[in-house]
Amino acid sequence: SPRWSQEIFSTSPLKYYDGKLRAYFGKLHYADMDMSDVNMDIELNGQQLLIKKIRGQIFDGKFEISQAVMSIADVPAGSAYLSFVNVDTGQFLKRLMGATRLEGRVSLNAFVSSVGN
């Protein structure tokens, strides 16, 4: 099965740190995706990374990631709620799955979880 990363990595060194991050990015480019008006509220408490909320604009619509938790352990695990509102279906599916035949707008809510590299 596909991994989060091509190389095995450990998040365990993060267990020694605590902190909070609140940030705003007018424009953000990540993994060949352009986002705008991105607001982040993230905490690291030594045992887990908690993404309280990341929201912004993507694929000509809105996105939000909330209540995302990544355990800080030798084997990483994580879960998150995702929401996309009124995004351009063509851009969205082309980026995520390589599909090019659909057009229109879509809203989508999902819960995802993963364990391991």
Contact map, one row per residue, 1 for C-alpha under 8 A:
111000000000000000000000000000000000000000000000000000000000000000000000000000000000000000000000000000000000000000000
111100000000000000000000000000000000000000000000000000000000000000000000000000000000000000000000000000000000000000000
111111000000000000000000000000000000000000000000000000000000000000000000000000000000000000000000000000000000000000011
011111000000000000000000000000000000000000000000000000000000000000000000000000000000000000000000000000000000000000001
001111111000000000000000000000000000000000000000000000000000000000000000000000000000000000000000000000000000000000001
001111110000000000000000000000000000000000000000000000000000000000000000000000000000000000000000000000000000000000000
000011111000000000000000000000000000000000000000000000000000000000000000000000000000000000000000000000000000000000000
000011111100000000000000000000000000000000000000000000000000000000000000000000000000000000000000000000000000000000001
000010111110000000000000000000000000000000000000000000000000000000000000000000000000000000000000000000000000000000001
000000011111100000000000000000000000000000000000000000000000000000000000111100000000000000000000000000000000000000000
000000001111111000000000000000000000000000000000000000000000000000000001111100000000000000000000000000000000000000000
000000000111111000000000000000000000000000000000000000000000000000000001110000000000000000000000000000000000000000000
000000000111111100000000000000000000000000000000000000000000000000000000000000000000000000000000000000000000000000000
000000000011111110000000000000000000000000000110000000000000000000000001000000000000000000000000000000000000000000000
000000000011111111000000000000000000000000001111000000000000000000000001100000000000000000000000000000000000000000000
000000000000111111000000000000000000000000000100000000000000000000000000000000000000000000000000000000000000000000000
000000000000011111100000000000000000000000011100000000000000000000000000000000000000000000000000000000000000000000000
000000000000001111110000000000000000000000111100000000000000000000000000000000000000000000000000000000000000000000000
000000000000000011111000000000000000000000111000000000000000000000000000000000000000000000000000000000000000000000000
000000000000000001111100000000000000000011110000000000000000000000000000000000000000000000000000000000000000000000000
000000000000000000111110000000000000000111100000000000000000000000000000000000000000000000000000000000000000000000000
000000000000000000011111000000000000001111000000000000000000000000000000000000000000000000000000000000000000000000000
000000000000000000001111100000000000001110000000000000000000000000000000000000000000000000000000000000000000000000000
000000000000000000000111110000000000111100000000000000000000000000000000000000000000000000000000000000000000000000000
000000000000000000000011111100000001111000000000000000000000000000000000000000000000000000000000000000000000000000000
000000000000000000000001111100000001110000000000000000000000000000000000000000000000000000000000000000000000000000000
000000000000000000000000111110000111110000000000000000000000000000000000000000000000000000000000000000000000000000000
000000000000000000000000111111000111010000000000000000000000000000000000000000000000000000000000000000000000000000000
000000000000000000000000001111111110000000000000000000000000000000000000000000000000000000000000000000000000000000000
000000000000000000000000000111111110000000000000000000000000000000000000000000000000000000000000000000000000000000000
000000000000000000000000000011111000000000000000000000000000000000000000000000000000000000000000000000000000000000000
000000000000000000000000000011111100000000000000000000000000000000000000000000000000000000000000000000000000000000000
000000000000000000000000000011111110000000000000000000000100000000000000000000000000000000000010000000000000000000000
000000000000000000000000001111011111000000000000000000000110000000000000000000000000000000000000000000000000000000000
000000000000000000000000001111001111110000000000000000011110000000000000000000000000000000000000000000000000000000000
000000000000000000000000111100000111110000000000000000011100000000000000000000000000000000000000000000000000000000000
000000000000000000000001111000000011111000000000000000111000000000000000000000000000000000000000000000000000000000000
000000000000000000000001111100000011111100000000000001111000000000000000000000000000000000000000000000000000000000000
000000000000000000000111100000000000111110000000000011110000000000000000000000000000000000000000000000000000000000000
000000000000000000001111000000000000011111000000001111100000000000000000000000000000000000000000000000000000000000000
000000000000000000011110000000000000001111100000001111000000000000000000000000000000000000000000000000000000000000000
000000000000000000011100000000000000000111110000111110000000000000000000000000000000000000000000000000000000000000000
000000000000000001111000000000000000000011111000111100000000000000000000000000000000000000000000000000000000000000000
000000000000000011110000000000000000000001111111110000000000000000000000000000000000000000000000000000000000000000000
000000000000001011100000000000000000000000111111100000000000000000000000000000000000000000000000000000000000000000000
000000000000011111000000000000000000000000011111100000000000000000000001000000000000000000000000000000000000000000000
000000000000011000000000000000000000000000011111100000000000000000000011100000000000000000000000000000000000000000000
000000000000001000000000000000000000000000011111110000000000000000001111000000000000000000000000000000000000000000000
000000000000000000000000000000000000000001111111111000000000000000011111000000000000000000000000000000000000000000000
000000000000000000000000000000000000000001110001111100000000000000111100000000000000000000000000000000000000000000000
000000000000000000000000000000000000000111100000111111000000000011111000000000000000000000000000000000000000000000000
000000000000000000000000000000000000000111100000011111000000000011110000000000000000000000000000000000000000000000000
000000000000000000000000000000000000001111000000001111100000000111110000000000000000000000000000000000000000000000000
000000000000000000000000000000000000011110000000001111110000000111000000000000000000000000000000000000000000000000000
000000000000000000000000000000000000111100000000000011111000011110000000000000000000000000000000000000000000000000000
000000000000000000000000000000000011111000000000000001111100011100000000000000000000000000000000000000000000000000000
000000000000000000000000000000000011110000000000000000111111111000000000000000000000000000000000000000000000000000000
000000000000000000000000000000001111000000000000000000011111111000000000000000000000001000000000000000000000000000000
000000000000000000000000000000000110000000000000000000001111110000000000000000000000001100110000000000000000000000000
000000000000000000000000000000000000000000000000000000001111110000000000000000000000011100000000000000000000000000000
000000000000000000000000000000000000000000000000000000001111111000000000000000000001111100000000000000000000000000000
000000000000000000000000000000000000000000000000000000111111111100000000000000000001111000000000000000000000000000000
000000000000000000000000000000000000000000000000000000111100111110000000000000000111100000000000000000000000000000000
000000000000000000000000000000000000000000000000000011110000011111000000000000000111000000000000000000000000000000000
000000000000000000000000000000000000000000000000001111100000001111110000000000011110000000000000000000000000000000000
000000000000000000000000000000000000000000000000001111000000000111110000000000011100000000000000000000000000000000000
000000000000000000000000000000000000000000000000011110000000000011111000000000111000000000000000000000000000000000000
000000000000000000000000000000000000000000000000111110000000000011111100000001111000000000000000000000000000000000000
000000000000000000000000000000000000000000000001111000000000000000111110000001110000000000000000000000000000000000000
000000000000000000000000000000000000000000000001110000000000000000011111000111100000000000000000000000000000000000000
000000000000000000000000000000000000000000000011100000000000000000001111100111000000000000000000000000000000000000000
000000000011011000000000000000000000000000000111100000000000000000000111111110000000000000000000000000000000000000000
000000000111001000000000000000000000000000000010000000000000000000000011111110000000000000000000000000000000000000000
000000000111000000000000000000000000000000000000000000000000000000000001111100000000000000000000000000000000000000000
000000000110000000000000000000000000000000000000000000000000000000000001111110000000000000000000000000000000000000111
000000000110000000000000000000000000000000000000000000000000000000000111111111000000000000000000000000000000000000111
000000000000000000000000000000000000000000000000000000000000000000000111101111100000000000000000000000000000000011110
000000000000000000000000000000000000000000000000000000000000000000011110000111110000000000000000000000000000000011100
000000000000000000000000000000000000000000000000000000000000000000111100000011111000000000000000000000000000001111000
000000000000000000000000000000000000000000000000000000000000000011111000000001111100000000000000000000000000001110000
000000000000000000000000000000000000000000000000000000000000000011110000000000111110000000000000000000000000111100000
000000000000000000000000000000000000000000000000000000000000001111000000000000011111000000000000000000000001111100000
000000000000000000000000000000000000000000000000000000000000001110000000000000001111100000000000000000000011110000000
000000000000000000000000000000000000000000000000000000000000111100000000000000000111111000000000000000000111100000000
000000000000000000000000000000000000000000000000000000000000111000000000000000000011111000000000000000000111000000000
000000000000000000000000000000000000000000000000000000000001110000000000000000000001111100000000000000001110000000000
000000000000000000000000000000000000000000000000000000000111110000000000000000000001111110010000000000001110000000000
000000000000000000000000000000000000000000000000000000000011100000000000000000000000011111110000000000111100000000000
000000000000000000000000000000000000000000000000000000000000000000000000000000000000001111111000000001111100000000000
000000000000000000000000000000000000000000000000000000000000000000000000000000000000000111111100001111110000000000000
000000000000000000000000000000000000000000000000000000000010000000000000000000000000000111111110000000000000000000000
000000000000000000000000000000000000000000000000000000000010000000000000000000000000001111111111000000000000000000000
000000000000000000000000000000000000000000000000000000000000000000000000000000000000000011111111111101000000000000000
000000000000000000000000000000000000000000000000000000000000000000000000000000000000000001111111111100000000000000000
000000000000000000000000000000001000000000000000000000000000000000000000000000000000000000111111111000000000000000000
000000000000000000000000000000000000000000000000000000000000000000000000000000000000000000011111110000000000000000000
000000000000000000000000000000000000000000000000000000000000000000000000000000000000000000001111111000000000000000000
000000000000000000000000000000000000000000000000000000000000000000000000000000000000000000001111111100000000000000000
000000000000000000000000000000000000000000000000000000000000000000000000000000000000000001001110111111000000000000000
000000000000000000000000000000000000000000000000000000000000000000000000000000000000000001001100011111000000000000000
000000000000000000000000000000000000000000000000000000000000000000000000000000000000000001000000001111100000000000000
000000000000000000000000000000000000000000000000000000000000000000000000000000000000000011001000001111110000000000000
000000000000000000000000000000000000000000000000000000000000000000000000000000000000000111000000000011111000000000000
000000000000000000000000000000000000000000000000000000000000000000000000000000000000000111000000000001111100000000000
000000000000000000000000000000000000000000000000000000000000000000000000000000000000011110000000000000111110000000000
000000000000000000000000000000000000000000000000000000000000000000000000000000000001111110000000000000011111000000000
000000000000000000000000000000000000000000000000000000000000000000000000000000000011111000000000000000001111100000000
000000000000000000000000000000000000000000000000000000000000000000000000000000000111100000000000000000000111110000000
000000000000000000000000000000000000000000000000000000000000000000000000000000001111000000000000000000000011111000000
000000000000000000000000000000000000000000000000000000000000000000000000000000001110000000000000000000000001111100000
000000000000000000000000000000000000000000000000000000000000000000000000000000111100000000000000000000000000111110000
000000000000000000000000000000000000000000000000000000000000000000000000000000111100000000000000000000000000011111000
000000000000000000000000000000000000000000000000000000000000000000000000000011110000000000000000000000000000001111100
000000000000000000000000000000000000000000000000000000000000000000000000000011100000000000000000000000000000000111110
000000000000000000000000000000000000000000000000000000000000000000000000001111000000000000000000000000000000000011111
001000000000000000000000000000000000000000000000000000000000000000000000001110000000000000000000000000000000000001111
001110011000000000000000000000000000000000000000000000000000000000000000001100000000000000000000000000000000000000111
